[in-house]
Amino acid sequence: MKKYLWLHLLGLILLVLGSLYVVFNHPINFGLDLKGGIQFLLQPRFEVAFKREYETLAREIENTLSKEGLQILDVRAYPDRVEVEYLEEKELPLIKEKIKNLNPNIVFEEKSGALIVKFTKAYVDNLKDSIVKQSIEIIRNRIDKLGVTQPVVSRAGKYRILVELPGFLDVERAKKIIGSTASLELRLVIDSAPTKEALEKKLTKDTEILPSRDGTEWFLLDKIPVITGQDLKTAYVGVDQFGQPAVNFELKSEAAEKFGEFTQKNIGKRLAIVLDNKVVSAPVIRSRISDRGQITGNFTAEEAQDLALILRTGSLPAPLEFLEERVVGPSLGRDAIEQGIKAGIIALVFLFLVLVIRYKTAGITANISILLNVLFLLASMALLGATLTLPGIAGVILNMGIAVDSNVLIFERVKEELRLGNTLTKAIDLGFKRTLSAVWDTHITLLVASVILFQFGSGPVKGFATTLALGTIASFISNVYYAKVFLNLLYKLRILKI
């Protein structure tokens, strides 16, 4: 290292200049606790998803048993089971076999004249897990398209979801975009009336009564939709025939062919556009429609934009329940940053004084190494787009302590070698050589701990783990590698004292 001292110094200068360039040209993203914003704790309403699953299973059972010619009185779906009323007891084994072929993840219970069908516990648990994972992915896509910088969407516990939106303070809009199931359905209108009571006499198990978006009209609709949100290829903002904001959508090829055949057969009838169990509009089918359509409903420009965004990112597998919401004002974050900076400056001043008093000019090199450590850490965070949070600031301070610990360990070993009668240059070499294994162990242990915290922690813990990991790497570069470069430089300049 002595032989190539100036080359090492040149590398350091380039590294410092590059780090300064990154820090000033790529500002670090601040987390929710520093920047202000919104935090939600959500949980999917699993009972809605299970009700939908049992309704689908009930239709499949009824269709299958009817095709097989089995004598069935009725098939009814409930939120937690399907009940099959049969006529002949001798047909029960065959009925079970046909139902089991539809879905092997079911169990049977029997009561007089009826067969109760339920999903197994393992299937229910897997479905819940799948709903949470899918919900996280859809929420993340919606937020990304909303333009929020460095949002956090992660699992909190087994079935809950944590959402953090730094810098976004419109709570109602955020709840609407995140929580909207966006269950778009196109259904045939059987009848309509000003009141719900007027339609109830015509209600069957294959139909459903839903209100209009403004609540002024009620519709009797086919339960089975012709088109759902899963059939959409894209959705975008447009204008209707009156120049008002609307949402245009395009269908996938298979859905477009199916929709074309349906509209061809039902010209003159009304088609309801249902969004989250409310009829947005119900236009009359004038001609064959194939691959595109339009949703109108007196939308504002922002409502149309948000609806198009939600439809593009897909519908949630189940409605979300907002268990908790928290709004952090930007002034609180600003105060936290200011107090953190003050505390950091005071700590640095005391630390610098202690190191210089204890280790003389060698202490100055330790102080420079600590400043480099912070610079490299901030530059790496900016370069990787990491988010700085209050726990992250704690991680920065902890890294400074670790850096000091490495320097103290090395300097004390150098002093010990001097007491054994070694020359200064040999004491430096031996001091670094004989403490390197301990320093390596410390840094590797911290890196492993950081990875574990990041993998299994939530938002604030991940912020702490990120700064701890990056700071550990920066500490080894500045406080171990370049610390020796600085000591050799002071020795060459004949001003090294330790």
C-alpha positions as CSV (number, residue, x, y, z in Angstrom):
1,M,0.0,0.0,0.0
2,K,2.9,2.4,0.7
3,K,4.3,1.8,-2.8
4,Y,1.0,2.9,-4.4
5,L,0.0,5.5,-1.8
6,W,-0.6,8.3,-4.3
7,L,-2.6,6.0,-6.5
8,H,-4.9,5.1,-3.5
9,L,-5.3,8.8,-2.8
10,L,-6.2,9.5,-6.4
11,G,-8.9,6.7,-6.2
12,L,-10.2,8.2,-3.0
13,I,-10.5,11.7,-4.6
14,L,-12.4,10.3,-7.5
15,L,-14.7,8.3,-5.2
16,V,-15.4,11.4,-3.1
17,L,-16.1,13.5,-6.1
18,G,-18.4,10.8,-7.6
19,S,-20.3,10.5,-4.2
20,L,-20.7,14.3,-4.0
21,Y,-22.1,14.4,-7.5
22,V,-24.6,11.6,-6.7
23,V,-25.7,13.2,-3.4
24,F,-26.3,16.7,-5.0
25,N,-27.9,15.5,-8.3
26,H,-30.0,12.6,-6.9
27,P,-31.7,13.8,-3.7
28,I,-32.4,11.0,-1.2
29,N,-36.1,10.0,-0.8
30,F,-37.5,10.7,2.6
31,G,-39.9,8.2,4.2
32,L,-43.3,8.8,5.7
33,D,-42.1,9.8,9.1
34,L,-39.7,12.5,7.6
35,K,-41.7,13.7,4.6
36,G,-45.2,13.4,5.9
37,G,-47.9,11.4,4.2
38,I,-50.5,8.7,4.8
39,Q,-50.4,5.2,6.3
40,F,-53.1,2.6,6.1
41,L,-53.5,-0.8,7.7
42,L,-55.8,-3.0,5.6
43,Q,-57.3,-6.4,5.7
44,P,-59.2,-8.2,2.9
45,R,-62.9,-9.1,3.6
46,F,-62.4,-12.8,3.0
47,E,-66.1,-13.6,3.6
48,V,-67.0,-11.7,0.3
49,A,-64.5,-13.7,-1.7
50,F,-65.7,-17.0,-0.2
51,K,-69.3,-16.1,-0.9
52,R,-68.3,-15.6,-4.5
53,E,-66.4,-18.9,-4.6
54,Y,-69.4,-20.8,-3.2
55,E,-71.8,-19.1,-5.7
56,T,-69.5,-20.2,-8.5
57,L,-69.3,-23.7,-7.1
58,A,-73.1,-23.9,-6.7
59,R,-73.7,-23.0,-10.4
60,E,-71.1,-25.6,-11.5
61,I,-72.7,-28.3,-9.3
62,E,-76.2,-27.5,-10.6
63,N,-75.1,-27.6,-14.3
64,T,-73.1,-30.8,-13.8
65,L,-75.8,-32.7,-11.9
66,S,-78.5,-31.6,-14.4
67,K,-76.4,-32.8,-17.4
68,E,-76.0,-36.2,-15.6
69,G,-79.7,-36.5,-15.1
70,L,-79.5,-36.7,-11.4
71,Q,-82.7,-35.7,-9.5
72,I,-81.9,-32.5,-7.6
73,L,-84.5,-30.3,-5.9
74,D,-82.3,-27.2,-5.4
75,V,-78.7,-26.0,-5.0
76,R,-78.2,-23.0,-2.8
77,A,-75.1,-21.0,-2.0
78,Y,-74.3,-19.5,1.4
79,P,-71.2,-17.5,2.5
80,D,-69.7,-20.6,4.1
81,R,-71.2,-23.6,2.3
82,V,-73.3,-25.0,-0.6
83,E,-76.4,-27.0,0.2
84,V,-77.6,-29.6,-2.4
85,E,-81.2,-30.9,-1.9
86,Y,-81.6,-34.3,-3.5
87,L,-84.6,-36.5,-4.1
88,E,-83.2,-40.1,-4.2
89,E,-80.9,-41.3,-1.4
90,K,-79.5,-44.0,-3.6
91,E,-78.1,-41.3,-5.9
92,L,-76.1,-39.7,-3.1
93,P,-72.7,-41.5,-3.7
94,L,-72.8,-40.5,-7.4
95,I,-73.7,-36.9,-6.5
96,K,-70.7,-36.8,-4.2
97,E,-68.4,-38.3,-6.9
98,K,-69.5,-35.7,-9.5
99,I,-69.1,-32.8,-7.1
100,K,-65.7,-34.1,-6.0
101,N,-64.6,-34.1,-9.6
102,L,-65.4,-30.4,-9.9
103,N,-63.2,-29.5,-6.9
104,P,-61.2,-32.1,-4.9
105,N,-60.7,-29.5,-2.1
106,I,-64.1,-30.1,-0.5
107,V,-65.6,-32.0,2.4
108,F,-69.2,-33.2,2.8
109,E,-71.7,-33.1,5.6
110,E,-75.0,-34.8,5.5
111,K,-78.4,-33.9,6.9
112,S,-81.9,-35.1,6.1
113,G,-82.4,-34.8,2.4
114,A,-79.5,-32.4,1.8
115,L,-75.8,-32.6,1.2
116,I,-73.6,-29.8,2.6
117,V,-70.5,-28.9,0.7
118,K,-67.6,-27.0,2.2
119,F,-64.0,-26.2,1.3
120,T,-61.3,-27.8,3.3
121,K,-59.3,-25.8,5.8
122,A,-56.1,-26.1,3.8
123,Y,-57.9,-24.8,0.7
124,V,-59.4,-21.9,2.7
125,D,-55.9,-21.0,4.1
126,N,-54.3,-21.1,0.7
127,L,-57.1,-19.0,-0.8
128,K,-56.6,-16.4,2.0
129,D,-52.9,-16.3,1.3
130,S,-53.5,-15.9,-2.4
131,I,-56.0,-13.1,-1.8
132,V,-53.5,-11.1,0.3
133,K,-50.6,-11.6,-2.2
134,Q,-52.8,-10.6,-5.1
135,S,-54.2,-7.6,-3.2
136,I,-50.6,-6.4,-2.5
137,E,-49.6,-6.6,-6.1
138,I,-52.7,-4.7,-7.4
139,I,-52.4,-2.0,-4.7
140,R,-48.7,-1.6,-5.6
141,N,-49.5,-1.2,-9.3
142,R,-52.2,1.4,-8.6
143,I,-50.0,3.4,-6.4
144,D,-47.0,3.3,-8.8
145,K,-49.3,4.6,-11.6
146,L,-50.5,7.3,-9.2
147,G,-46.9,8.7,-9.1
148,V,-46.2,8.4,-5.4
149,T,-42.4,8.3,-4.7
150,Q,-41.1,5.3,-2.8
151,P,-44.4,3.9,-1.4
152,V,-44.4,1.0,0.9
153,V,-46.9,-1.9,0.3
154,S,-46.1,-4.9,2.5
155,R,-47.6,-7.7,4.5
156,A,-48.2,-6.9,8.1
157,G,-48.8,-10.1,10.0
158,K,-50.5,-13.1,8.4
159,Y,-53.5,-11.4,6.6
160,R,-53.0,-7.7,6.9
161,I,-51.5,-5.2,4.5
162,L,-49.5,-2.0,5.4
163,V,-49.5,0.9,2.9
164,E,-47.4,4.0,3.3
165,L,-47.7,6.9,0.9
166,P,-44.9,9.5,1.6
167,G,-45.7,13.0,0.4
168,F,-49.4,12.2,-0.5
169,L,-51.9,13.8,1.8
170,D,-55.3,13.4,0.0
171,V,-56.8,10.8,2.3
172,E,-60.1,10.3,0.5
173,R,-58.6,10.0,-2.9
174,A,-56.0,7.5,-1.6
175,K,-58.7,5.4,0.1
176,K,-60.8,5.4,-3.1
177,I,-58.0,4.3,-5.3
178,I,-56.6,1.7,-2.9
179,G,-59.9,0.4,-1.6
180,S,-62.0,0.2,-4.8
181,T,-62.5,-3.4,-5.8
182,A,-63.1,-2.2,-9.4
183,S,-65.3,-5.2,-10.1
184,L,-66.5,-4.1,-13.5
185,E,-69.3,-6.3,-14.9
186,L,-71.5,-5.9,-18.0
187,R,-74.9,-7.6,-17.3
188,L,-78.2,-7.9,-19.2
189,V,-81.1,-5.8,-17.7
190,I,-84.3,-7.8,-17.1
191,D,-86.3,-4.9,-15.8
192,S,-86.0,-1.6,-14.0
193,A,-88.1,0.5,-11.6
194,P,-87.9,3.6,-9.4
195,T,-88.0,1.4,-6.2
196,K,-86.5,-1.9,-5.1
197,E,-89.9,-3.2,-3.9
198,A,-91.3,-3.0,-7.4
199,L,-88.8,-5.6,-8.6
200,E,-88.7,-8.0,-5.7
201,K,-91.6,-10.1,-7.0
202,K,-89.7,-10.9,-10.1
203,L,-86.5,-11.8,-8.3
204,T,-85.2,-15.4,-8.8
205,K,-82.0,-17.2,-7.8
206,D,-80.5,-16.4,-11.2
207,T,-81.2,-12.6,-11.0
208,E,-80.1,-9.8,-8.7
209,I,-81.4,-6.3,-7.8
210,L,-78.9,-3.5,-7.8
211,P,-79.2,0.3,-7.5
212,S,-78.0,3.0,-9.9
213,R,-75.0,5.0,-9.0
214,D,-77.1,8.0,-8.0
215,G,-79.8,5.9,-6.3
216,T,-82.7,7.1,-8.4
217,E,-83.3,3.8,-10.2
218,W,-83.2,0.1,-9.4
219,F,-82.3,-2.7,-11.9
220,L,-83.2,-6.4,-12.0
221,L,-80.1,-8.0,-13.6
222,D,-78.8,-11.4,-14.7
223,K,-76.5,-12.7,-12.0
224,I,-74.0,-14.0,-14.5
225,P,-72.1,-11.1,-16.2
226,V,-71.4,-11.2,-19.9
227,I,-68.1,-9.3,-19.5
228,T,-66.0,-8.7,-16.3
229,G,-63.0,-6.5,-15.5
230,Q,-60.7,-9.5,-16.2
231,D,-61.7,-9.3,-19.9
232,L,-60.4,-5.7,-20.3
233,K,-57.3,-5.1,-22.4
234,T,-56.9,-1.5,-21.4
235,A,-58.9,1.5,-20.1
236,Y,-58.3,5.2,-20.7
237,V,-60.0,8.6,-20.3
238,G,-62.1,10.0,-23.1
239,V,-65.3,12.1,-23.5
240,D,-68.9,11.2,-24.1
241,Q,-71.3,12.6,-26.8
242,F,-71.9,15.6,-24.6
243,G,-68.2,16.4,-24.1
244,Q,-68.1,15.2,-20.5
245,P,-65.3,13.0,-19.1
246,A,-65.8,9.3,-19.6
247,V,-63.8,6.1,-19.5
248,N,-63.2,4.1,-22.7
249,F,-62.3,0.5,-22.5
250,E,-61.0,-2.2,-25.0
251,L,-61.6,-5.9,-24.6
252,K,-59.3,-8.9,-25.1
253,S,-59.8,-10.8,-28.4
254,E,-61.8,-13.8,-26.9
255,A,-64.0,-11.5,-24.8
256,A,-64.6,-9.2,-27.8
257,E,-65.9,-12.2,-29.9
258,K,-68.1,-13.3,-27.0
259,F,-69.4,-9.7,-26.4
260,G,-70.1,-9.3,-30.1
261,E,-72.3,-12.4,-30.2
262,F,-74.2,-11.3,-27.1
263,T,-74.9,-7.8,-28.3
264,Q,-76.0,-9.2,-31.7
265,K,-78.6,-11.4,-30.0
266,N,-79.9,-8.7,-27.6
267,I,-80.3,-5.6,-29.8
268,G,-83.0,-3.4,-28.4
269,K,-82.4,-4.5,-24.8
270,R,-80.5,-2.6,-22.1
271,L,-77.0,-3.5,-20.9
272,A,-76.0,-2.5,-17.4
273,I,-72.5,-1.4,-16.7
274,V,-72.0,-2.4,-13.1
275,L,-69.1,-1.1,-11.1
276,D,-68.7,-2.2,-7.4
277,N,-72.3,-3.5,-7.3
278,K,-73.8,-0.2,-8.6
279,V,-75.2,0.5,-12.1
280,V,-73.2,3.3,-13.6
281,S,-75.2,3.4,-16.8
282,A,-77.6,1.1,-18.7
283,P,-77.7,2.1,-22.4
284,V,-79.8,0.3,-25.0
285,I,-77.9,-2.0,-27.3
286,R,-78.4,-0.4,-30.8
287,S,-76.1,-2.6,-32.8
288,R,-73.4,-5.3,-32.5
289,I,-70.6,-4.2,-30.3
290,S,-67.3,-6.1,-30.3
291,D,-64.0,-4.9,-28.9
292,R,-64.7,-1.6,-27.2
293,G,-67.1,0.4,-25.1
294,Q,-67.5,3.5,-22.9
295,I,-68.5,4.1,-19.3
296,T,-70.4,7.3,-18.6
297,G,-71.8,8.6,-15.4
298,N,-71.3,12.4,-14.9
299,F,-67.7,11.9,-13.9
300,T,-65.3,14.7,-13.0
301,A,-62.0,14.7,-14.9
302,E,-60.2,13.3,-11.8
303,E,-62.8,10.6,-11.2
304,A,-62.5,9.5,-14.8
305,Q,-58.7,9.4,-14.5
306,D,-58.8,7.4,-11.3
307,L,-61.4,5.0,-12.6
308,A,-59.3,4.3,-15.8
309,L,-56.3,3.8,-13.6
310,I,-58.1,1.3,-11.3
311,L,-59.6,-0.6,-14.3
312,R,-56.2,-0.9,-16.0
313,T,-54.6,-2.4,-12.8
314,G,-57.3,-5.0,-12.3
315,S,-59.9,-5.7,-9.7
316,L,-59.2,-6.7,-6.2
317,P,-60.0,-10.3,-5.3
318,A,-61.9,-9.1,-2.3
319,P,-63.0,-5.7,-0.8
320,L,-60.5,-4.1,1.6
321,E,-61.4,-3.1,5.2
322,F,-59.5,0.0,6.5
323,L,-58.5,-1.1,10.0
324,E,-56.3,2.0,10.7
325,E,-55.3,5.2,9.0
326,R,-52.7,7.7,10.1
327,V,-51.8,11.1,8.5
328,V,-48.3,12.6,9.2
329,G,-48.1,16.3,8.4
330,P,-44.9,17.5,6.6
331,S,-44.1,19.9,9.5
332,L,-43.6,16.9,11.8
333,G,-41.2,15.4,9.4
334,R,-39.4,18.7,9.0
335,D,-39.0,19.0,12.8
336,A,-37.7,15.4,12.9
337,I,-35.0,16.2,10.3
338,E,-33.9,19.4,12.0
339,Q,-33.7,17.7,15.4
340,G,-31.8,14.8,13.8
341,I,-29.3,17.1,12.2
342,K,-28.7,19.0,15.4
343,A,-28.3,15.8,17.4
344,G,-25.9,14.5,14.7
345,I,-23.7,17.6,14.7
346,I,-23.5,17.6,18.5
347,A,-22.6,14.0,18.6
348,L,-19.9,14.4,15.8
349,V,-18.3,17.4,17.7
350,F,-17.9,15.4,20.9
351,L,-16.8,12.3,19.0
352,F,-14.1,14.3,17.1
353,L,-12.8,15.8,20.3
354,V,-12.6,12.5,22.1
355,L,-10.7,10.8,19.2
356,V,-8.3,13.7,18.7
357,I,-7.5,13.9,22.5
358,R,-7.1,10.1,22.7
359,Y,-5.2,9.4,19.5
360,K,-3.7,12.8,18.5
361,T,-3.2,13.1,14.7
362,A,-4.3,9.5,14.2
363,G,-7.6,10.6,15.7
364,I,-7.9,13.2,12.9
365,T,-7.7,10.4,10.3
366,A,-10.5,8.5,12.2
367,N,-12.7,11.6,12.0
368,I,-12.1,12.0,8.3
369,S,-13.0,8.3,7.8
370,I,-16.3,8.8,9.7
371,L,-17.2,11.7,7.4
372,L,-16.4,9.6,4.4
373,N,-18.5,6.8,5.8
374,V,-21.5,9.1,6.0
375,L,-20.9,10.5,2.5
376,F,-20.5,7.0,0.9
377,L,-23.7,5.8,2.8
378,L,-25.8,8.8,1.6
379,A,-24.4,8.4,-2.0
380,S,-25.2,4.7,-2.1
381,M,-28.8,5.3,-0.8
382,A,-29.3,8.0,-3.4
383,L,-27.9,5.9,-6.2
384,L,-30.1,2.9,-5.2
385,G,-33.2,5.0,-4.7
386,A,-33.5,3.9,-1.0
387,T,-35.7,5.7,1.4
388,L,-34.4,7.4,4.5
389,T,-36.7,7.1,7.6
390,L,-36.3,7.9,11.2
391,P,-35.2,4.3,12.0
392,G,-32.8,4.8,9.0
393,I,-31.3,7.8,10.7
394,A,-30.8,5.6,13.8
395,G,-29.0,3.2,11.4
396,V,-26.7,5.9,10.2
397,I,-25.8,6.9,13.8
398,L,-25.2,3.2,14.7
399,N,-22.9,2.9,11.7
400,M,-20.9,5.9,12.9
401,G,-20.5,4.1,16.2
402,I,-19.4,0.9,14.5
403,A,-16.9,2.8,12.4
404,V,-15.4,4.4,15.5
405,D,-15.2,1.0,17.1
406,S,-13.2,-0.4,14.2
407,N,-10.8,2.6,14.4
408,V,-10.4,2.3,18.2
409,L,-9.7,-1.5,17.8
410,I,-7.0,-0.8,15.2
411,F,-5.4,2.1,17.0
412,E,-5.2,0.3,20.3
413,R,-3.5,-2.7,18.6
414,V,-1.0,-0.3,16.9
415,K,-0.2,1.2,20.3
416,E,0.3,-2.3,21.7
417,E,2.8,-3.1,18.9
418,L,4.7,0.1,19.7
419,R,4.9,-0.9,23.3
420,L,6.4,-4.2,22.2
421,G,9.3,-2.3,20.6
422,N,8.2,-2.3,16.9
423,T,8.9,0.6,14.7
424,L,5.9,2.9,13.8
425,T,5.6,1.6,10.3
426,K,5.8,-2.0,11.4
427,A,3.3,-1.4,14.2
428,I,0.8,0.0,11.7
429,D,1.2,-3.0,9.4
430,L,0.9,-5.5,12.3
431,G,-2.0,-3.5,14.0
432,F,-4.1,-3.7,10.9
433,K,-3.1,-7.3,10.1
434,R,-3.9,-8.7,13.6
435,T,-7.2,-6.9,14.0
436,L,-8.5,-7.5,10.5
437,S,-10.2,-10.9,11.3
438,A,-12.2,-9.3,14.2
439,V,-13.2,-6.3,12.0
440,W,-14.3,-8.7,9.3
441,D,-16.4,-10.8,11.7
442,T,-18.1,-7.6,13.0
443,H,-19.0,-6.3,9.5
444,I,-20.1,-9.7,8.2
445,T,-22.3,-10.3,11.2
446,L,-24.0,-6.9,10.7
447,L,-24.6,-7.6,7.0
448,V,-26.3,-10.9,7.8
449,A,-28.4,-9.2,10.5
450,S,-29.4,-6.5,8.0
451,V,-30.5,-9.0,5.4
452,I,-32.6,-10.9,7.9
453,L,-34.2,-7.6,9.2
454,F,-34.9,-6.5,5.6
455,Q,-36.4,-9.9,4.6
456,F,-38.8,-10.3,7.5
457,G,-39.3,-6.7,8.7
458,S,-42.0,-4.2,7.7
459,G,-41.6,-0.6,6.5
460,P,-39.6,1.1,9.4
461,V,-37.5,-2.0,10.1
462,K,-36.7,-2.3,6.4
463,G,-35.5,1.4,6.4
464,F,-33.2,0.6,9.4
465,A,-31.9,-2.5,7.7
466,T,-31.1,-0.7,4.5
467,T,-29.0,2.0,6.1
468,L,-27.3,-0.6,8.4
469,A,-26.3,-2.8,5.4
470,L,-25.1,0.1,3.2
471,G,-23.4,1.8,6.1
472,T,-21.6,-1.4,7.0
473,I,-20.1,-1.7,3.5
474,A,-19.2,2.0,3.6
475,S,-17.6,1.6,7.0
476,F,-15.3,-1.1,5.8
477,I,-14.2,1.0,2.8
478,S,-13.6,4.2,4.8
479,N,-12.7,3.2,8.3
480,V,-10.6,0.1,7.5
481,Y,-9.2,0.4,4.0
482,Y,-8.7,4.1,3.8
483,A,-7.8,4.5,7.4
484,K,-4.6,2.7,6.7
485,V,-4.0,4.9,3.6
486,F,-4.4,8.0,5.9
487,L,-2.0,6.6,8.5
488,N,0.7,5.9,5.9
489,L,0.2,9.4,4.4
490,L,0.7,11.0,7.9
491,Y,3.7,8.8,8.4
492,K,5.2,9.8,5.1
493,L,4.6,13.5,6.0
494,R,6.3,12.8,9.4
495,I,3.3,14.1,11.4
496,L,1.8,10.9,12.6
497,K,1.3,10.7,16.4
498,I,-0.8,8.0,18.1
